[in-house]
């Protein structure tokens, strides 16, 4: 989409008429959504990518647990518990994303 600057006064006087545009149907997807929609058993490359992403999420979860423990140690227990709950929930969603996608496909 292109942004065009227009003059203020002619616009409010109604002298600027918008151009007619063609309607184009576009399909957008995030990289995570696209990765979740590809069956891992059909393509070895996607299986390797999925395993790499899951491995990175494992280490990120370990980092969140360590940081939450340090936060708890320095006296901010509420923030530490929020990080632990958020990190645990996110980790479970990431690890079970394939099963969630397969379940949603049956609906």
Biopython code that builds the backbone (N, CA, C, O; Angstrom):
import numpy as np
from Bio.PDB.StructureBuilder import StructureBuilder

atoms = [
    (1, "UNK", "N", (0.846, -1.154, 0.000)),
    (1, "UNK", "CA", (0.000, 0.000, 0.000)),
    (1, "UNK", "C", (0.901, 1.229, 0.000)),
    (1, "UNK", "O", (1.884, 1.284, 0.739)),
    (2, "UNK", "N", (0.569, 2.194, -0.814)),
    (2, "UNK", "CA", (1.368, 3.392, -0.974)),
    (2, "UNK", "C", (0.694, 4.557, -0.267)),
    (2, "UNK", "O", (-0.520, 4.729, -0.371)),
    (3, "UNK", "N", (1.470, 5.358, 0.450)),
    (3, "UNK", "CA", (0.958, 6.531, 1.130)),
    (3, "UNK", "C", (1.225, 7.757, 0.277)),
    (3, "UNK", "O", (2.342, 7.964, -0.197)),
    (4, "UNK", "N", (0.189, 8.573, 0.083)),
    (4, "UNK", "CA", (0.315, 9.775, -0.731)),
    (4, "UNK", "C", (-0.125, 10.966, 0.105)),
    (4, "UNK", "O", (-1.184, 10.932, 0.732)),
    (5, "UNK", "N", (0.688, 12.025, 0.114)),
    (5, "UNK", "CA", (0.331, 13.252, 0.821)),
    (5, "UNK", "C", (-0.542, 14.103, -0.094)),
    (5, "UNK", "O", (-0.233, 14.279, -1.273)),
    (6, "UNK", "N", (-1.631, 14.630, 0.455)),
    (6, "UNK", "CA", (-2.509, 15.485, -0.338)),
    (6, "UNK", "C", (-2.599, 16.851, 0.326)),
    (6, "UNK", "O", (-2.300, 17.005, 1.510)),
    (7, "UNK", "N", (-3.012, 17.827, -0.450)),
    (7, "UNK", "CA", (-3.170, 19.181, 0.076)),
    (7, "UNK", "C", (-4.397, 19.255, 0.973)),
    (7, "UNK", "O", (-5.419, 18.629, 0.692)),
    (8, "UNK", "N", (-4.295, 20.018, 2.047)),
    (8, "UNK", "CA", (-5.334, 20.116, 3.051)),
    (8, "UNK", "C", (-6.585, 20.821, 2.530)),
    (8, "UNK", "O", (-7.683, 20.269, 2.602)),
    (9, "UNK", "N", (-6.425, 22.049, 2.000)),
    (9, "UNK", "CA", (-7.577, 22.856, 1.587)),
    (9, "UNK", "C", (-8.381, 22.229, 0.444)),
    (9, "UNK", "O", (-9.603, 22.138, 0.555)),
    (10, "UNK", "N", (-7.741, 21.791, -0.654)),
    (10, "UNK", "CA", (-8.545, 21.192, -1.726)),
    (10, "UNK", "C", (-9.287, 19.930, -1.277)),
    (10, "UNK", "O", (-10.373, 19.630, -1.774)),
    (11, "UNK", "N", (-8.702, 19.206, -0.349)),
    (11, "UNK", "CA", (-9.348, 17.989, 0.142)),
    (11, "UNK", "C", (-10.661, 18.324, 0.833)),
    (11, "UNK", "O", (-11.674, 17.671, 0.584)),
    (12, "UNK", "N", (-10.654, 19.353, 1.712)),
    (12, "UNK", "CA", (-11.859, 19.702, 2.448)),
    (12, "UNK", "C", (-12.871, 20.467, 1.606)),
    (12, "UNK", "O", (-14.039, 20.551, 1.986)),
    (13, "UNK", "N", (-12.461, 21.016, 0.493)),
    (13, "UNK", "CA", (-13.408, 21.657, -0.431)),
    (13, "UNK", "C", (-14.028, 20.633, -1.376)),
    (13, "UNK", "O", (-14.944, 20.965, -2.129)),
    (14, "UNK", "N", (-13.546, 19.404, -1.347)),
    (14, "UNK", "CA", (-14.090, 18.349, -2.187)),
    (14, "UNK", "C", (-13.524, 18.330, -3.584)),
    (14, "UNK", "O", (-14.104, 17.714, -4.478)),
    (15, "UNK", "N", (-12.405, 18.990, -3.793)),
    (15, "UNK", "CA", (-11.814, 19.062, -5.124)),
    (15, "UNK", "C", (-10.941, 17.841, -5.433)),
    (15, "UNK", "O", (-10.624, 17.593, -6.597)),
    (16, "UNK", "N", (-10.560, 17.093, -4.431)),
    (16, "UNK", "CA", (-9.730, 15.913, -4.655)),
    (16, "UNK", "C", (-10.640, 14.692, -4.660)),
    (16, "UNK", "O", (-11.322, 14.407, -3.675)),
    (17, "UNK", "N", (-10.642, 13.986, -5.767)),
    (17, "UNK", "CA", (-11.469, 12.798, -5.919)),
    (17, "UNK", "C", (-10.540, 11.588, -5.830)),
    (17, "UNK", "O", (-9.536, 11.531, -6.540)),
    (18, "UNK", "N", (-10.856, 10.627, -4.974)),
    (18, "UNK", "CA", (-9.989, 9.451, -4.870)),
    (18, "UNK", "C", (-10.001, 8.646, -6.162)),
    (18, "UNK", "O", (-11.011, 8.575, -6.862)),
    (19, "UNK", "N", (-8.867, 8.048, -6.460)),
    (19, "UNK", "CA", (-8.748, 7.203, -7.636)),
    (19, "UNK", "C", (-9.488, 5.897, -7.404)),
    (19, "UNK", "O", (-9.577, 5.401, -6.280)),
    (20, "UNK", "N", (-10.015, 5.356, -8.488)),
    (20, "UNK", "CA", (-10.660, 4.055, -8.389)),
    (20, "UNK", "C", (-9.564, 2.993, -8.384)),
    (20, "UNK", "O", (-8.639, 3.028, -9.196)),
    (21, "UNK", "N", (-9.683, 2.079, -7.481)),
    (21, "UNK", "CA", (-8.678, 1.029, -7.365)),
    (21, "UNK", "C", (-9.313, -0.324, -7.629)),
    (21, "UNK", "O", (-10.512, -0.521, -7.433)),
    (22, "UNK", "N", (-8.500, -1.227, -8.066)),
    (22, "UNK", "CA", (-8.947, -2.592, -8.278)),
    (22, "UNK", "C", (-8.907, -3.314, -6.943)),
    (22, "UNK", "O", (-7.990, -3.130, -6.142)),
    (23, "UNK", "N", (-9.904, -4.126, -6.725)),
    (23, "UNK", "CA", (-9.913, -4.910, -5.503)),
    (23, "UNK", "C", (-9.137, -6.189, -5.750)),
    (23, "UNK", "O", (-9.416, -6.934, -6.690)),
    (24, "UNK", "N", (-8.170, -6.427, -4.902)),
    (24, "UNK", "CA", (-7.327, -7.606, -5.023)),
    (24, "UNK", "C", (-7.442, -8.388, -3.734)),
    (24, "UNK", "O", (-7.290, -7.839, -2.642)),
    (25, "UNK", "N", (-7.709, -9.652, -3.867)),
    (25, "UNK", "CA", (-7.785, -10.522, -2.702)),
    (25, "UNK", "C", (-6.381, -10.974, -2.348)),
    (25, "UNK", "O", (-5.682, -11.576, -3.163)),
    (26, "UNK", "N", (-5.977, -10.675, -1.119)),
    (26, "UNK", "CA", (-4.637, -11.054, -0.670)),
    (26, "UNK", "C", (-4.764, -11.961, 0.533)),
    (26, "UNK", "O", (-5.637, -11.781, 1.382)),
    (27, "UNK", "N", (-3.893, -12.920, 0.589)),
    (27, "UNK", "CA", (-3.843, -13.833, 1.717)),
    (27, "UNK", "C", (-2.553, -13.573, 2.463)),
    (27, "UNK", "O", (-1.462, -13.703, 1.908)),
    (28, "UNK", "N", (-2.684, -13.208, 3.716)),
    (28, "UNK", "CA", (-1.503, -12.949, 4.527)),
    (28, "UNK", "C", (-1.417, -14.001, 5.617)),
    (28, "UNK", "O", (-2.425, -14.498, 6.120)),
    (29, "UNK", "N", (-0.198, -14.318, 5.959)),
    (29, "UNK", "CA", (0.029, -15.294, 7.005)),
    (29, "UNK", "C", (1.340, -14.963, 7.691)),
    (29, "UNK", "O", (2.291, -14.507, 7.056)),
    (30, "UNK", "N", (1.380, -15.191, 8.975)),
    (30, "UNK", "CA", (2.636, -15.002, 9.684)),
    (30, "UNK", "C", (3.498, -16.232, 9.474)),
    (30, "UNK", "O", (3.003, -17.293, 9.095)),
    (31, "UNK", "N", (4.766, -16.086, 9.716)),
    (31, "UNK", "CA", (5.663, -17.215, 9.503)),
    (31, "UNK", "C", (5.334, -18.368, 10.448)),
    (31, "UNK", "O", (5.455, -19.533, 10.068)),
    (32, "UNK", "N", (4.919, -18.054, 11.677)),
    (32, "UNK", "CA", (4.576, -19.110, 12.621)),
    (32, "UNK", "C", (3.324, -19.840, 12.160)),
    (32, "UNK", "O", (3.260, -21.068, 12.228)),
    (33, "UNK", "N", (2.319, -19.087, 11.686)),
    (33, "UNK", "CA", (1.096, -19.716, 11.203)),
    (33, "UNK", "C", (1.365, -20.579, 9.996)),
    (33, "UNK", "O", (0.810, -21.671, 9.877)),
    (34, "UNK", "N", (2.210, -20.106, 9.098)),
    (34, "UNK", "CA", (2.531, -20.884, 7.904)),
    (34, "UNK", "C", (3.276, -22.154, 8.290)),
    (34, "UNK", "O", (3.060, -23.212, 7.700)),
    (35, "UNK", "N", (4.146, -22.046, 9.274)),
    (35, "UNK", "CA", (4.899, -23.211, 9.722)),
    (35, "UNK", "C", (3.978, -24.242, 10.363)),
    (35, "UNK", "O", (4.175, -25.444, 10.186)),
    (36, "UNK", "N", (2.971, -23.780, 11.106)),
    (36, "UNK", "CA", (2.072, -24.699, 11.784)),
    (36, "UNK", "C", (1.133, -25.404, 10.812)),
    (36, "UNK", "O", (0.651, -26.498, 11.107)),
    (37, "UNK", "N", (0.865, -24.793, 9.655)),
    (37, "UNK", "CA", (-0.076, -25.374, 8.717)),
    (37, "UNK", "C", (0.548, -26.433, 7.813)),
    (37, "UNK", "O", (-0.177, -27.201, 7.181)),
    (38, "UNK", "N", (1.867, -26.488, 7.741)),
    (38, "UNK", "CA", (2.529, -27.456, 6.873)),
    (38, "UNK", "C", (2.725, -28.757, 7.643)),
    (38, "UNK", "O", (3.350, -28.752, 8.704)),
    (39, "UNK", "N", (2.209, -29.860, 7.137)),
    (39, "UNK", "CA", (2.405, -31.128, 7.831)),
    (39, "UNK", "C", (3.885, -31.492, 7.876)),
    (39, "UNK", "O", (4.555, -31.527, 6.844)),
    (40, "UNK", "N", (4.383, -31.757, 9.062)),
    (40, "UNK", "CA", (5.809, -32.024, 9.237)),
    (40, "UNK", "C", (6.225, -33.355, 8.613)),
    (40, "UNK", "O", (7.390, -33.527, 8.252)),
    (41, "UNK", "N", (5.306, -34.284, 8.484)),
    (41, "UNK", "CA", (5.676, -35.594, 7.960)),
    (41, "UNK", "C", (5.887, -35.598, 6.450)),
    (41, "UNK", "O", (6.492, -36.534, 5.925)),
    (42, "UNK", "N", (5.405, -34.574, 5.731)),
    (42, "UNK", "CA", (5.511, -34.577, 4.280)),
    (42, "UNK", "C", (6.831, -34.051, 3.771)),
    (42, "UNK", "O", (7.244, -34.413, 2.669)),
    (43, "UNK", "N", (7.506, -33.215, 4.525)),
    (43, "UNK", "CA", (8.709, -32.581, 4.015)),
    (43, "UNK", "C", (9.778, -32.574, 5.101)),
    (43, "UNK", "O", (9.540, -32.082, 6.204)),
    (44, "UNK", "N", (10.939, -33.110, 4.798)),
    (44, "UNK", "CA", (12.015, -33.208, 5.776)),
    (44, "UNK", "C", (12.506, -31.831, 6.206)),
    (44, "UNK", "O", (12.877, -31.644, 7.365)),
    (45, "UNK", "N", (12.513, -30.859, 5.282)),
    (45, "UNK", "CA", (12.984, -29.525, 5.610)),
    (45, "UNK", "C", (12.105, -28.885, 6.672)),
    (45, "UNK", "O", (12.613, -28.292, 7.623)),
    (46, "UNK", "N", (10.770, -29.003, 6.515)),
    (46, "UNK", "CA", (9.873, -28.428, 7.508)),
    (46, "UNK", "C", (10.023, -29.113, 8.859)),
    (46, "UNK", "O", (9.891, -28.468, 9.899)),
    (47, "UNK", "N", (10.295, -30.400, 8.854)),
    (47, "UNK", "CA", (10.517, -31.117, 10.108)),
    (47, "UNK", "C", (11.751, -30.575, 10.814)),
    (47, "UNK", "O", (11.738, -30.380, 12.029)),
    (48, "UNK", "N", (12.815, -30.331, 10.060)),
    (48, "UNK", "CA", (14.040, -29.780, 10.648)),
    (48, "UNK", "C", (13.805, -28.378, 11.192)),
    (48, "UNK", "O", (14.285, -28.042, 12.275)),
    (49, "UNK", "N", (13.068, -27.558, 10.447)),
    (49, "UNK", "CA", (12.779, -26.202, 10.915)),
    (49, "UNK", "C", (11.938, -26.248, 12.179)),
    (49, "UNK", "O", (12.220, -25.527, 13.137)),
    (50, "UNK", "N", (10.919, -27.078, 12.194)),
    (50, "UNK", "CA", (10.065, -27.199, 13.376)),
    (50, "UNK", "C", (10.867, -27.671, 14.581)),
    (50, "UNK", "O", (10.699, -27.134, 15.676)),
    (51, "UNK", "N", (11.729, -28.657, 14.404)),
    (51, "UNK", "CA", (12.564, -29.131, 15.513)),
    (51, "UNK", "C", (13.517, -28.049, 16.006)),
    (51, "UNK", "O", (13.769, -27.952, 17.207)),
    (52, "UNK", "N", (14.047, -27.238, 15.099)),
    (52, "UNK", "CA", (14.932, -26.142, 15.505)),
    (52, "UNK", "C", (14.168, -25.113, 16.317)),
    (52, "UNK", "O", (14.654, -24.654, 17.351)),
    (53, "UNK", "N", (12.975, -24.744, 15.859)),
    (53, "UNK", "CA", (12.157, -23.763, 16.592)),
    (53, "UNK", "C", (11.783, -24.304, 17.967)),
    (53, "UNK", "O", (11.812, -23.564, 18.951)),
    (54, "UNK", "N", (11.438, -25.572, 18.045)),
    (54, "UNK", "CA", (11.091, -26.155, 19.337)),
    (54, "UNK", "C", (12.301, -26.216, 20.264)),
    (54, "UNK", "O", (12.165, -26.033, 21.473)),
    (55, "UNK", "N", (13.473, -26.470, 19.711)),
    (55, "UNK", "CA", (14.690, -26.457, 20.523)),
    (55, "UNK", "C", (14.992, -25.077, 21.069)),
    (55, "UNK", "O", (15.397, -24.933, 22.223)),
    (56, "UNK", "N", (14.795, -24.059, 20.238)),
    (56, "UNK", "CA", (15.004, -22.679, 20.703)),
    (56, "UNK", "C", (14.000, -22.329, 21.793)),
    (56, "UNK", "O", (14.349, -21.668, 22.770)),
    (57, "UNK", "N", (12.744, -22.774, 21.628)),
    (57, "UNK", "CA", (11.740, -22.481, 22.661)),
    (57, "UNK", "C", (12.083, -23.175, 23.979)),
    (57, "UNK", "O", (11.779, -22.647, 25.048)),
    (58, "UNK", "N", (12.714, -24.351, 23.916)),
    (58, "UNK", "CA", (13.155, -25.020, 25.140)),
    (58, "UNK", "C", (14.138, -24.143, 25.904)),
    (58, "UNK", "O", (14.004, -23.951, 27.113)),
    (59, "UNK", "N", (15.130, -23.612, 25.190)),
    (59, "UNK", "CA", (16.139, -22.782, 25.846)),
    (59, "UNK", "C", (15.569, -21.455, 26.318)),
    (59, "UNK", "O", (15.994, -20.934, 27.349)),
    (60, "UNK", "N", (14.611, -20.897, 25.581)),
    (60, "UNK", "CA", (13.970, -19.659, 26.036)),
    (60, "UNK", "C", (13.184, -19.901, 27.321)),
    (60, "UNK", "O", (13.163, -19.048, 28.208)),
    (61, "UNK", "N", (12.546, -21.050, 27.419)),
    (61, "UNK", "CA", (11.812, -21.379, 28.640)),
    (61, "UNK", "C", (12.760, -21.512, 29.825)),
    (61, "UNK", "O", (12.452, -21.052, 30.924)),
    (62, "UNK", "N", (13.904, -22.136, 29.607)),
    (62, "UNK", "CA", (14.913, -22.241, 30.670)),
    (62, "UNK", "C", (15.356, -20.840, 31.105)),
    (62, "UNK", "O", (15.515, -20.576, 32.297)),
    (63, "UNK", "N", (15.552, -19.950, 30.135)),
    (63, "UNK", "CA", (15.947, -18.577, 30.455)),
    (63, "UNK", "C", (14.889, -17.850, 31.270)),
    (63, "UNK", "O", (15.218, -17.118, 32.203)),
    (64, "UNK", "N", (13.617, -18.046, 30.925)),
    (64, "UNK", "CA", (12.536, -17.409, 31.673)),
    (64, "UNK", "C", (12.502, -17.944, 33.102)),
    (64, "UNK", "O", (12.298, -17.178, 34.044)),
    (65, "UNK", "N", (12.696, -19.236, 33.272)),
    (65, "UNK", "CA", (12.682, -19.826, 34.616)),
    (65, "UNK", "C", (13.839, -19.285, 35.449)),
    (65, "UNK", "O", (13.658, -18.968, 36.625)),
    (66, "UNK", "N", (15.014, -19.178, 34.859)),
    (66, "UNK", "CA", (16.167, -18.629, 35.585)),
    (66, "UNK", "C", (15.919, -17.176, 35.971)),
    (66, "UNK", "O", (16.185, -16.771, 37.103)),
    (67, "UNK", "N", (15.399, -16.383, 35.007)),
    (67, "UNK", "CA", (15.151, -14.977, 35.290)),
    (67, "UNK", "C", (14.067, -14.811, 36.351)),
    (67, "UNK", "O", (14.166, -13.929, 37.204)),
    (68, "UNK", "N", (13.021, -15.661, 36.305)),
    (68, "UNK", "CA", (11.969, -15.605, 37.316)),
    (68, "UNK", "C", (12.525, -15.974, 38.687)),
    (68, "UNK", "O", (12.145, -15.379, 39.696)),
    (69, "UNK", "N", (13.425, -16.954, 38.724)),
    (69, "UNK", "CA", (14.043, -17.320, 40.005)),
    (69, "UNK", "C", (14.875, -16.188, 40.573)),
    (69, "UNK", "O", (14.837, -15.935, 41.778)),
    (70, "UNK", "N", (15.624, -15.503, 39.724)),
    (70, "UNK", "CA", (16.415, -14.361, 40.190)),
    (70, "UNK", "C", (15.506, -13.231, 40.656)),
    (70, "UNK", "O", (15.809, -12.557, 41.640)),
    (71, "UNK", "N", (14.403, -13.023, 39.960)),
    (71, "UNK", "CA", (13.454, -11.987, 40.358)),
    (71, "UNK", "C", (12.848, -12.326, 41.718)),
    (71, "UNK", "O", (12.696, -11.450, 42.569)),
    (72, "UNK", "N", (12.509, -13.578, 41.918)),
    (72, "UNK", "CA", (11.963, -14.031, 43.197)),
    (72, "UNK", "C", (13.010, -13.838, 44.297)),
    (72, "UNK", "O", (12.691, -13.396, 45.401)),
    (73, "UNK", "N", (14.263, -14.176, 43.981)),
    (73, "UNK", "CA", (15.338, -14.081, 44.953)),
    (73, "UNK", "C", (15.551, -12.645, 45.439)),
    (73, "UNK", "O", (15.913, -12.419, 46.594)),
    (74, "UNK", "N", (15.324, -11.684, 44.548)),
    (74, "UNK", "CA", (15.516, -10.287, 44.930)),
    (74, "UNK", "C", (14.252, -9.654, 45.486)),
    (74, "UNK", "O", (14.195, -8.434, 45.643)),
    (75, "UNK", "N", (13.233, -10.457, 45.788)),
    (75, "UNK", "CA", (12.093, -9.989, 46.551)),
    (75, "UNK", "C", (10.849, -9.619, 45.773)),
    (75, "UNK", "O", (9.855, -9.222, 46.382)),
    (76, "UNK", "N", (10.856, -9.727, 44.470)),
    (76, "UNK", "CA", (9.665, -9.379, 43.709)),
    (76, "UNK", "C", (8.920, -10.665, 43.336)),
    (76, "UNK", "O", (8.949, -11.111, 42.189)),
    (77, "UNK", "N", (8.261, -11.239, 44.328)),
    (77, "UNK", "CA", (7.616, -12.538, 44.144)),
    (77, "UNK", "C", (6.442, -12.477, 43.182)),
    (77, "UNK", "O", (6.227, -13.414, 42.413)),
    (78, "UNK", "N", (5.683, -11.397, 43.211)),
    (78, "UNK", "CA", (4.526, -11.282, 42.332)),
    (78, "UNK", "C", (4.950, -11.309, 40.868)),
    (78, "UNK", "O", (4.374, -12.040, 40.062)),
    (79, "UNK", "N", (5.956, -10.512, 40.528)),
    (79, "UNK", "CA", (6.455, -10.470, 39.158)),
    (79, "UNK", "C", (7.033, -11.831, 38.754)),
    (79, "UNK", "O", (6.847, -12.274, 37.621)),
    (80, "UNK", "N", (7.727, -12.485, 39.672)),
    (80, "UNK", "CA", (8.315, -13.799, 39.387)),
    (80, "UNK", "C", (7.224, -14.831, 39.091)),
    (80, "UNK", "O", (7.365, -15.638, 38.172)),
    (81, "UNK", "N", (6.146, -14.806, 39.865)),
    (81, "UNK", "CA", (5.054, -15.749, 39.625)),
    (81, "UNK", "C", (4.373, -15.479, 38.290)),
    (81, "UNK", "O", (3.996, -16.414, 37.584)),
    (82, "UNK", "N", (4.212, -14.190, 37.939)),
    (82, "UNK", "CA", (3.627, -13.848, 36.643)),
    (82, "UNK", "C", (4.499, -14.372, 35.505)),
    (82, "UNK", "O", (3.981, -14.904, 34.523)),
    (83, "UNK", "N", (5.817, -14.225, 35.630)),
    (83, "UNK", "CA", (6.722, -14.713, 34.596)),
    (83, "UNK", "C", (6.681, -16.231, 34.501)),
    (83, "UNK", "O", (6.708, -16.781, 33.400)),
    (84, "UNK", "N", (6.616, -16.911, 35.630)),
    (84, "UNK", "CA", (6.568, -18.368, 35.611)),
    (84, "UNK", "C", (5.278, -18.883, 34.966)),
    (84, "UNK", "O", (5.308, -19.819, 34.168)),
    (85, "UNK", "N", (4.150, -18.266, 35.317)),
    (85, "UNK", "CA", (2.871, -18.697, 34.739)),
    (85, "UNK", "C", (2.846, -18.405, 33.240)),
    (85, "UNK", "O", (2.447, -19.258, 32.448)),
    (86, "UNK", "N", (3.271, -17.199, 32.850)),
    (86, "UNK", "CA", (3.294, -16.832, 31.440)),
    (86, "UNK", "C", (4.248, -17.687, 30.636)),
    (86, "UNK", "O", (3.924, -18.121, 29.531)),
    (87, "UNK", "N", (5.434, -17.932, 31.191)),
    (87, "UNK", "CA", (6.414, -18.764, 30.502)),
    (87, "UNK", "C", (5.950, -20.205, 30.363)),
    (87, "UNK", "O", (6.152, -20.829, 29.321)),
    (88, "UNK", "N", (5.332, -20.731, 31.406)),
    (88, "UNK", "CA", (4.838, -22.112, 31.365)),
    (88, "UNK", "C", (3.708, -22.262, 30.356)),
    (88, "UNK", "O", (3.678, -23.218, 29.582)),
    (89, "UNK", "N", (2.778, -21.310, 30.371)),
    (89, "UNK", "CA", (1.655, -21.371, 29.427)),
    (89, "UNK", "C", (2.154, -21.246, 27.988)),
    (89, "UNK", "O", (1.718, -21.995, 27.114)),
    (90, "UNK", "N", (3.053, -20.316, 27.741)),
    (90, "UNK", "CA", (3.606, -20.153, 26.399)),
    (90, "UNK", "C", (4.356, -21.386, 25.941)),
    (90, "UNK", "O", (4.242, -21.794, 24.785)),
    (91, "UNK", "N", (5.122, -21.982, 26.842)),
    (91, "UNK", "CA", (5.880, -23.184, 26.502)),
    (91, "UNK", "C", (4.951, -24.338, 26.135)),
    (91, "UNK", "O", (5.200, -25.056, 25.166)),
    (92, "UNK", "N", (3.882, -24.517, 26.910)),
    (92, "UNK", "CA", (2.932, -25.588, 26.612)),
    (92, "UNK", "C", (2.256, -25.370, 25.255)),
    (92, "UNK", "O", (2.063, -26.317, 24.493)),
    (93, "UNK", "N", (1.902, -24.124, 24.963)),
    (93, "UNK", "CA", (1.276, -23.837, 23.673)),
    (93, "UNK", "C", (2.250, -24.116, 22.534)),
    (93, "UNK", "O", (1.864, -24.704, 21.524)),
    (94, "UNK", "N", (3.508, -23.703, 22.681)),
    (94, "UNK", "CA", (4.505, -23.930, 21.631)),
    (94, "UNK", "C", (4.739, -25.424, 21.422)),
    (94, "UNK", "O", (4.739, -25.899, 20.286)),
    (95, "UNK", "N", (4.939, -26.162, 22.505)),
    (95, "UNK", "CA", (5.249, -27.584, 22.373)),
    (95, "UNK", "C", (4.077, -28.381, 21.804)),
    (95, "UNK", "O", (4.286, -29.408, 21.158)),
    (96, "UNK", "N", (2.852, -27.924, 22.036)),
    (96, "UNK", "CA", (1.687, -28.668, 21.560)),
    (96, "UNK", "C", (1.022, -27.991, 20.370)),
    (96, "UNK", "O", (-0.139, -28.272, 20.070)),
    (97, "UNK", "N", (1.733, -27.112, 19.694)),
    (97, "UNK", "CA", (1.140, -26.389, 18.562)),
    (97, "UNK", "C", (0.725, -27.331, 17.437)),
    (97, "UNK", "O", (-0.312, -27.122, 16.808)),
    (98, "UNK", "N", (1.506, -28.342, 17.184)),
    (98, "UNK", "CA", (1.168, -29.299, 16.122)),
    (98, "UNK", "C", (-0.111, -30.047, 16.455)),
    (98, "UNK", "O", (-0.964, -30.223, 15.585)),
    (99, "UNK", "N", (-0.263, -30.492, 17.700)),
    (99, "UNK", "CA", (-1.478, -31.190, 18.106)),
    (99, "UNK", "C", (-2.677, -30.251, 18.075)),
    (99, "UNK", "O", (-3.773, -30.660, 17.692)),
    (100, "UNK", "N", (-2.481, -28.997, 18.472)),
    (100, "UNK", "CA", (-3.568, -28.016, 18.432)),
    (100, "UNK", "C", (-4.007, -27.791, 16.991)),
    (100, "UNK", "O", (-5.204, -27.726, 16.710)),
    (101, "UNK", "N", (-3.041, -27.671, 16.070)),
    (101, "UNK", "CA", (-3.355, -27.462, 14.651)),
    (101, "UNK", "C", (-4.119, -28.669, 14.096)),
    (101, "UNK", "O", (-5.088, -28.493, 13.358)),
    (102, "UNK", "N", (-3.705, -29.871, 14.434)),
    (102, "UNK", "CA", (-4.392, -31.059, 13.950)),
    (102, "UNK", "C", (-5.797, -31.153, 14.524)),
    (102, "UNK", "O", (-6.717, -31.580, 13.827)),
    (103, "UNK", "N", (-5.983, -30.758, 15.795)),
    (103, "UNK", "CA", (-7.301, -30.773, 16.402)),
    (103, "UNK", "C", (-8.212, -29.743, 15.738)),
    (103, "UNK", "O", (-9.377, -30.034, 15.464)),
    (104, "UNK", "N", (-7.689, -28.533, 15.476)),
    (104, "UNK", "CA", (-8.488, -27.509, 14.825)),
    (104, "UNK", "C", (-8.875, -27.911, 13.401)),
    (104, "UNK", "O", (-9.927, -27.498, 12.914)),
    (105, "UNK", "N", (-8.060, -28.692, 12.739)),
    (105, "UNK", "CA", (-8.367, -29.134, 11.380)),
    (105, "UNK", "C", (-9.565, -30.090, 11.371)),
    (105, "UNK", "O", (-10.242, -30.218, 10.351)),
    (106, "UNK", "N", (-9.830, -30.755, 12.484)),
    (106, "UNK", "CA", (-10.963, -31.685, 12.541)),
    (106, "UNK", "C", (-12.285, -31.003, 12.828)),
    (106, "UNK", "O", (-13.340, -31.620, 12.683)),
    (107, "UNK", "N", (-12.249, -29.749, 13.231)),
    (107, "UNK", "CA", (-13.487, -29.034, 13.589)),
    (107, "UNK", "C", (-14.207, -28.588, 12.329)),
    (107, "UNK", "O", (-15.268, -27.970, 12.410)),
]
sb = StructureBuilder()
sb.init_structure("model")
sb.init_model(0)
sb.init_chain("A")
sb.init_seg("    ")
for serial, (resi, resn, name, xyz) in enumerate(atoms, 1):
    if name == "N":
        sb.init_residue(resn, " ", resi, " ")
    sb.init_atom(name, np.array(xyz, "f"), 0.0, 1.0, " ", f" {name:<3s}", serial, name[0])
structure = sb.get_structure()
